[in-house]
Amino acid sequence: MFVNEQHLIASRVAKEILGPAVVNLGIGIPTLVSEYVKDDKIIFHTENGLLGVTDIDPNNIDPNLVNAGKLPIGEKVGSSFFNSADSFAMIRGGHIDVAILGALQVDQTGLIANWAVPGKTILGVGGAMDLLSGAKQIIVAMTHCSKEGKSKLVKECTFPITSTRSVDIIVTNLAVFHVKDHELYLVDLMPGVTLETVQQHTEAIYKVALAHNQL
């Protein structure tokens, strides 16, 4: 049993990561993924300067040790600290295997919008633009619909896009999609979710590619 839909999404994202890998965790749902990864060959990275991120130990809290979203984190034995410039050099140099990002919208070709809502003040682009350019694989972790009930998987993004690069995998509280050749493929359903439910809550066009035992 999961605490909420965010933890459900994070646990499913964890299944998509294969070690050895250096994985960057974005703000929001992505920060929860480390709770569900048990592979010691997967090392978490945060762009503000730590390689070896772990969950915070409540018995040993350092208020100065935070991730890019200013949330407390722990440090793995053997972890490395460095400045933000070196951290972004890692990203831009192609040394991040997987980046897990949140998103406001994803269009049916895999482009994402995750940094700006016209007329509203949010955190901004942060490292997302660099990660989309430099990371080898991009996984989006987000709720399927907005708080207003609108699909976040859309035909075309109405918010400013983050990059012209398509993402590789999208995990929501309803389903998992893979992006191939700028098309969405529905490859898995969350527990208790039907194809009809996904169809009702998805604006984007996609193809069904479930395993035979799920059809």
C-alpha positions in Angstrom: 0.0 0.0 0.0 1.4 3.4 -1.0 1.0 6.6 1.0 -0.4 8.4 -2.1 -0.3 8.6 -5.9 3.1 10.3 -5.8 4.7 7.4 -4.1 2.9 5.0 -6.5 4.5 6.8 -9.4 7.9 7.0 -7.8 7.9 3.2 -7.1 7.0 2.5 -10.7 9.7 4.8 -12.0 12.3 2.9 -9.9 11.5 -0.2 -11.9 12.6 1.6 -15.1 16.1 2.3 -13.8 18.8 -0.3 -14.3 22.2 0.0 -12.7 25.0 0.8 -13.0 23.7 4.3 -13.5 24.2 7.9 -12.4 20.7 9.3 -11.9 19.6 12.9 -11.4 16.4 13.5 -9.4 14.3 16.5 -10.3 12.1 18.5 -8.0 8.8 17.0 -6.8 7.8 13.4 -7.4 11.3 12.5 -8.7 12.8 13.1 -5.2 10.8 10.1 -3.9 12.3 7.6 -6.3 15.4 7.0 -4.1 13.1 5.5 -1.5 12.3 2.6 -3.9 15.7 1.9 -5.4 17.7 -0.9 -3.7 20.4 -1.3 -6.3 23.8 -0.1 -4.9 25.0 0.4 -8.4 22.5 3.3 -8.9 24.0 6.6 -7.6 21.9 9.7 -7.3 23.0 13.1 -8.3 21.7 16.6 -7.5 22.7 19.6 -9.6 23.5 21.7 -6.6 26.6 19.6 -6.0 26.3 16.1 -4.6 26.9 12.7 -6.1 25.7 10.0 -3.7 22.3 11.3 -2.5 20.3 9.1 -0.1 17.2 9.6 1.9 17.6 11.8 5.0 18.4 10.0 8.2 16.1 11.4 10.9 18.7 10.6 13.5 21.4 12.5 11.7 20.0 15.6 10.1 22.2 18.3 8.6 20.0 21.3 7.7 22.7 22.5 5.3 22.6 19.3 3.2 19.7 19.8 0.7 18.9 18.9 -2.9 18.1 21.4 -5.7 14.6 21.8 -4.4 16.0 22.8 -0.9 14.7 19.6 0.7 16.9 17.7 3.2 18.9 14.7 1.9 21.4 12.3 3.2 24.8 11.4 1.9 26.0 7.9 0.8 29.3 6.6 2.1 31.9 7.6 -0.4 29.8 10.4 -1.8 31.4 13.5 -3.5 30.7 17.2 -3.0 31.4 19.8 -5.7 30.3 23.2 -6.8 27.3 23.8 -9.1 29.6 24.6 -12.1 31.2 21.2 -11.9 27.8 19.6 -11.4 26.5 21.2 -14.6 29.7 20.2 -16.4 28.8 16.6 -15.5 25.3 17.1 -17.0 26.4 18.9 -20.1 29.3 16.5 -20.7 27.0 13.5 -20.9 27.9 11.9 -17.6 24.3 11.6 -16.3 22.7 8.3 -17.4 19.2 9.0 -16.4 17.3 12.2 -15.5 13.9 11.9 -13.7 11.9 15.1 -14.2 8.5 16.3 -13.2 6.3 18.0 -15.9 3.3 20.3 -16.3 2.5 18.9 -19.8 3.9 16.3 -22.2 2.8 16.3 -25.8 2.1 13.4 -28.0 5.6 13.6 -29.5 7.3 13.5 -26.1 8.1 17.2 -25.7 7.7 18.5 -22.2 6.8 21.7 -20.5 7.9 21.9 -16.9 9.3 25.3 -16.1 6.8 28.1 -16.7 3.1 28.8 -16.4 2.2 32.2 -18.1 1.0 34.6 -15.4 2.2 32.5 -12.5 5.4 32.5 -10.5 7.1 29.1 -10.1 10.7 27.9 -9.5 11.8 28.3 -13.1 13.8 26.0 -15.5 16.5 25.1 -13.0 18.6 22.3 -14.5 15.8 20.8 -16.6 16.9 22.3 -19.9 20.5 21.1 -19.4 19.4 17.6 -18.3 17.2 17.3 -21.4 20.2 18.1 -23.5 22.9 16.1 -21.6 21.3 13.1 -19.9 21.3 9.8 -21.8 17.7 8.9 -20.8 14.8 11.1 -19.6 12.0 9.7 -17.5 9.0 11.9 -16.6 7.2 11.3 -13.3 3.9 13.2 -13.0 0.2 12.8 -12.2 -1.9 12.0 -15.3 -4.2 15.0 -14.8 -3.9 18.5 -13.3 -5.6 19.6 -10.1 -8.4 20.8 -12.4 -8.8 17.4 -13.9 -7.3 18.2 -17.3 -5.0 15.8 -19.1 -1.4 16.6 -18.8 -0.7 14.3 -21.8 -1.7 16.7 -24.5 -1.7 16.9 -28.3 0.4 20.1 -28.1 1.9 21.8 -25.1 0.2 25.1 -24.3 2.9 26.0 -21.8 6.5 26.9 -22.9 8.4 23.8 -23.8 11.6 23.0 -22.0 13.6 21.5 -24.9 13.2 20.3 -28.4 14.3 16.8 -27.3 11.6 14.3 -26.6 11.6 12.3 -23.4 12.0 8.5 -23.3 9.5 7.3 -20.7 6.5 8.8 -19.0 5.1 7.4 -15.7 1.8 8.6 -14.3 -0.6 7.4 -11.7 -2.6 5.7 -14.4 -0.1 4.3 -16.9 3.4 4.0 -18.3 4.2 5.3 -21.8 7.4 4.9 -23.9 8.3 7.4 -26.6 9.6 6.0 -29.9 10.1 7.9 -33.1 8.1 10.8 -31.6 5.1 8.7 -30.8 3.6 7.6 -27.5 3.2 3.9 -26.7 1.1 2.7 -23.7 3.2 -0.1 -22.3 1.8 -0.7 -18.8 -1.2 0.1 -16.6 -1.1 0.9 -12.9 -2.9 -1.5 -10.6 -6.7 -1.4 -11.0 -6.5 0.9 -14.0 -8.2 0.0 -17.3 -7.6 1.0 -20.9 -10.9 2.8 -20.9 -9.8 4.9 -17.9 -6.6 5.9 -19.6 -8.4 6.8 -22.8 -10.9 9.0 -20.9 -8.2 11.0 -19.2 -5.7 11.3 -22.1 -5.9 14.1 -24.7 -2.8 13.0 -26.6 -2.9 10.3 -29.3 -1.1 7.1 -28.4 -0.7 3.5 -29.5 -1.5 0.5 -27.2 1.5 -1.8 -26.7 0.7 -3.7 -23.6 2.0 -7.2 -22.8 -0.4 -9.9 -24.0 -1.4 -10.8 -20.5 -2.7 -7.3 -20.0 -4.9 -7.1 -23.1 
